[in-house]
Amino acid sequence: MSKSCPPFHIEVTAVGLRKLRAHWGPINNYAAEVRPEADEMFHEVQDCVDSWDQPVPIPPVPTEKPRITIKVDPPGSVIVTVEGGQG
């Protein structure tokens, strides 16, 4: 989801920083800093997100469940076959 919808990942990170900030040492002890280079990049990202006017495409839900076959040969080989399951 984070790859197909970057604004979602931004929101998840923001919630994580608010609710679990003690998990990240540099955030918790105020050692993290926003460098000018990073601030410039953040502004570019914000401009990109603000200009995002098209909805993010949602992958199609498969109409049929895939059929998975697993064949185990006692000396050690395993063959996994997946059939169907395409949208």
C-alpha positions as CSV (number, residue, x, y, z in Angstrom):
1,M,0.0,0.0,0.0
2,S,2.9,2.4,0.8
3,K,4.3,2.0,-2.7
4,S,1.0,2.5,-4.5
5,C,-0.2,5.3,-2.3
6,P,2.7,7.5,-0.9
7,P,0.2,9.8,1.0
8,F,-0.9,6.8,3.0
9,H,2.7,6.1,4.0
10,I,3.1,9.7,5.1
11,E,0.1,9.4,7.3
12,V,1.3,6.1,8.8
13,T,4.7,7.6,9.6
14,A,3.1,10.7,11.2
15,V,0.9,8.6,13.4
16,G,3.9,6.4,14.3
17,L,5.9,9.5,15.3
18,R,3.0,10.9,17.4
19,K,2.0,7.6,19.1
20,L,5.2,5.6,19.3
21,R,7.8,8.4,19.4
22,A,9.6,6.7,22.4
23,H,10.5,3.9,20.0
24,W,12.9,6.1,18.0
25,G,15.8,7.2,20.2
26,P,16.8,10.3,18.2
27,I,13.2,11.6,18.1
28,N,12.7,10.8,21.8
29,N,15.9,12.5,23.1
30,Y,15.5,15.5,20.6
31,A,18.8,14.6,18.8
32,A,17.1,14.5,15.4
33,E,17.4,17.7,13.3
34,V,16.0,18.9,10.1
35,R,18.9,19.9,7.9
36,P,18.4,22.5,5.2
37,E,18.9,19.9,2.4
38,A,16.3,17.7,4.0
39,D,13.9,20.6,4.5
40,E,14.2,21.4,0.8
41,M,13.4,17.8,-0.1
42,F,10.4,17.8,2.3
43,H,9.0,20.9,0.5
44,E,9.5,19.2,-2.9
45,V,7.6,16.1,-1.6
46,Q,4.9,18.3,-0.1
47,D,4.5,20.1,-3.5
48,C,4.3,16.7,-5.2
49,V,1.6,15.5,-2.8
50,D,-0.3,18.8,-3.1
51,S,-0.4,18.4,-6.9
52,W,-1.6,14.9,-6.8
53,D,-5.1,15.3,-8.2
54,Q,-5.8,11.8,-9.5
55,P,-7.0,9.0,-7.2
56,V,-4.6,6.2,-6.6
57,P,-5.5,3.1,-8.6
58,I,-6.6,0.2,-6.5
59,P,-5.4,-3.2,-7.7
60,P,-8.3,-5.4,-8.8
61,V,-9.6,-8.0,-6.4
62,P,-9.2,-11.5,-7.8
63,T,-12.5,-13.0,-8.9
64,E,-11.4,-16.5,-8.3
65,K,-9.2,-18.1,-5.6
66,P,-5.9,-19.5,-6.9
67,R,-5.4,-23.3,-6.8
68,I,-2.1,-24.1,-5.2
69,T,-0.6,-27.5,-5.5
70,I,2.5,-28.6,-3.5
71,K,4.4,-31.7,-4.4
72,V,7.0,-32.9,-2.0
73,D,9.6,-35.5,-3.2
74,P,11.1,-37.3,-0.1
75,P,14.7,-36.8,-1.2
76,G,14.2,-33.1,-0.8
77,S,12.7,-31.3,-3.8
78,V,9.5,-29.3,-3.5
79,I,7.4,-28.2,-6.4
80,V,4.8,-25.4,-5.8
81,T,2.3,-24.7,-8.6
82,V,-0.2,-21.8,-8.6
83,E,-3.1,-21.8,-11.1
84,G,-5.7,-19.1,-11.6
85,G,-6.4,-16.3,-9.1
86,Q,-6.0,-13.5,-11.7
87,G,-8.4,-10.6,-11.6
